[in-house]
């Protein structure tokens, strides 16, 4: 008589624990999706601002049109990668693609700005410095958002790896999140050194 009651009690505890574990994992997954949304907003604002910067560079006529065409192609690639990642924030390939295309675009834009500064008048150099500062500011905002995202992903992944929550994760198809690797933004380098 005692055995069926104990078995029923154990089954109820297991069910309630499973519901709690599922709820916790769901909350953490939503949190890191929300953290990605903060990055996404910053990245899109940055791309709009960078496109405006390219148009300003074109008006200065300090850079060749083929260089502008190349940078526009890199910019479009980064925008498309950002849109793919927005549609699927759990996709590791999309994260790597955006990191690579955005990095190539940023490097090319920096080189283009240096070239324009070298060829321009002092007023143009001042204008380029102002644009470079604006770009650094946007990069730092993205870096802060990326840090929050990576911390949230780490919490979610840690919860996924804990037994017995791991069983619930596998049963319901929870997949691990992927951190967004650091770039050369100054704020990220400082934070990485603090964390080490």
C-alpha positions in Angstrom: 0.0 0.0 0.0 2.8 2.4 0.8 4.7 1.5 -2.4 2.0 2.9 -4.9 1.7 6.1 -2.9 5.5 6.6 -2.9 5.6 5.9 -6.7 2.7 8.4 -7.3 4.4 11.0 -5.1 7.8 10.5 -7.0 6.0 10.7 -10.4 4.3 14.0 -9.3 7.6 15.5 -8.1 9.3 14.5 -11.4 6.5 16.1 -13.4 6.5 19.3 -11.4 10.3 19.4 -11.6 10.2 18.9 -15.4 7.6 21.7 -15.8 9.8 24.0 -13.7 13.0 23.1 -15.7 11.1 23.6 -19.0 9.9 27.0 -17.8 13.4 28.1 -16.6 15.0 27.1 -19.9 12.2 28.9 -21.9 12.8 32.1 -19.8 16.5 31.9 -20.4 16.1 31.3 -24.1 13.8 34.3 -24.4 16.3 36.4 -22.4 19.1 35.7 -24.8 16.8 36.3 -27.8 15.9 39.7 -26.3 19.6 40.4 -25.7 20.2 39.7 -29.4 17.4 42.1 -30.3 19.4 44.9 -28.6 22.5 44.1 -30.7 20.3 43.9 -33.8 19.0 47.4 -33.2 22.5 48.8 -32.7 23.8 47.0 -35.8 21.0 48.3 -38.0 21.5 51.8 -36.8 25.2 51.5 -37.4 24.7 50.2 -41.0 22.3 53.1 -41.7 24.9 55.6 -40.4 27.8 53.9 -42.2 25.8 54.1 -45.5 25.3 57.8 -44.9 29.0 58.1 -44.2 29.8 56.4 -47.6 27.5 58.8 -49.3 29.3 61.7 -47.7 32.7 60.3 -48.8 31.4 60.0 -52.3 30.4 63.7 -52.3 33.9 64.7 -51.2 35.3 63.1 -54.4 38.4 62.1 -52.6 38.0 58.4 -53.3 37.7 56.6 -56.6 34.3 55.3 -57.7 35.6 51.7 -57.9 36.6 51.9 -54.3 33.2 53.2 -53.4 31.6 50.4 -55.4 33.6 47.8 -53.5 32.7 49.3 -50.1 29.1 49.5 -51.1 29.2 45.8 -52.0 30.8 44.9 -48.6 28.1 47.1 -46.9 25.3 45.3 -48.7 26.8 41.9 -47.7 26.9 42.9 -44.1 23.3 44.2 -44.2 22.2 40.9 -45.7 24.1 38.9 -43.1 22.5 41.0 -40.4 19.0 40.3 -41.8 19.7 36.5 -41.9 20.8 36.6 -38.3 17.8 38.6 -37.3 15.6 35.9 -38.8 17.5 33.1 -36.9 19.5 34.3 -33.9 20.4 30.7 -32.9 22.1 30.1 -36.2 25.9 29.8 -35.6 26.7 30.1 -39.3 24.7 33.4 -39.5 26.7 34.8 -36.5 30.0 33.8 -38.2 28.8 35.3 -41.5 27.8 38.6 -40.0 31.1 38.8 -38.0 33.1 38.2 -41.1 31.2 40.5 -43.5 30.9 43.3 -40.9 34.6 43.0 -40.1 35.6 43.2 -43.7 33.3 46.2 -44.3 34.6 48.0 -41.2 38.2 47.4 -42.2 37.6 48.6 -45.8 35.7 51.7 -44.6 38.6 52.6 -42.2 41.1 52.3 -45.0 38.9 54.4 -47.3 38.6 57.1 -44.6 42.4 57.1 -44.1 42.9 57.5 -47.8 40.4 60.3 -48.1 42.1 62.0 -45.1 45.5 61.8 -46.7 44.3 63.3 -50.0 42.0 66.0 -48.5 42.4 69.5 -47.2 42.7 70.2 -43.5 38.9 70.8 -43.3 38.4 67.4 -44.9 40.7 65.8 -42.4 38.7 67.3 -39.5 35.5 66.1 -41.1 37.0 62.5 -41.4 38.1 62.6 -37.8 34.5 63.5 -36.8 33.1 60.6 -38.8 35.7 58.3 -37.3 34.7 59.3 -33.8 31.0 58.7 -34.7 31.9 55.3 -36.0 33.9 54.4 -32.8 30.9 55.5 -30.7 28.6 53.2 -32.6 31.1 50.3 -32.3 31.3 50.8 -28.6 27.5 50.7 -28.2 27.4 47.5 -30.2 30.2 46.1 -28.0 28.2 46.8 -24.8 25.1 45.1 -26.3 27.3 42.2 -27.5 28.6 41.7 -23.9 25.1 41.5 -22.5 24.1 39.0 -25.2 27.2 36.8 -24.6 26.6 36.8 -20.8 22.9 35.8 -21.3 24.0 33.1 -23.8 26.5 31.8 -21.2 23.8 31.6 -18.5 21.4 29.8 -20.9 24.1 27.3 -22.0 25.1 26.7 -18.4 21.5 25.9 -17.5 21.2 23.6 -20.5 24.3 21.6 -19.4 23.2 21.0 -15.9 21.8 17.6 -15.1 18.9 16.8 -14.8 17.8 19.9 -16.8 19.8 18.5 -19.7 17.3 15.7 -20.0 14.4 18.2 -20.4 16.5 20.3 -22.9 17.1 17.2 -25.1 13.5 16.0 -24.7 12.1 19.4 -25.9 14.8 20.3 -28.4 16.5 23.2 -26.7 19.6 24.0 -28.6 22.6 25.9 -27.1 23.2 29.5 -28.0 26.3 30.8 -29.5 28.3 33.8 -28.3 29.0 36.6 -30.7 32.8 36.8 -30.8 34.5 39.9 -29.8 35.7 42.4 -32.4 38.4 45.0 -32.2 36.1 47.6 -30.6 38.1 49.3 -27.8 35.4 48.8 -25.1 35.4 45.0 -25.7 39.2 44.7 -25.4 39.0 46.5 -22.1 36.2 44.3 -20.8 38.1 41.1 -22.0 41.2 42.2 -20.0 39.1 42.8 -16.9 37.5 39.4 -17.2 40.8 37.6 -17.6 
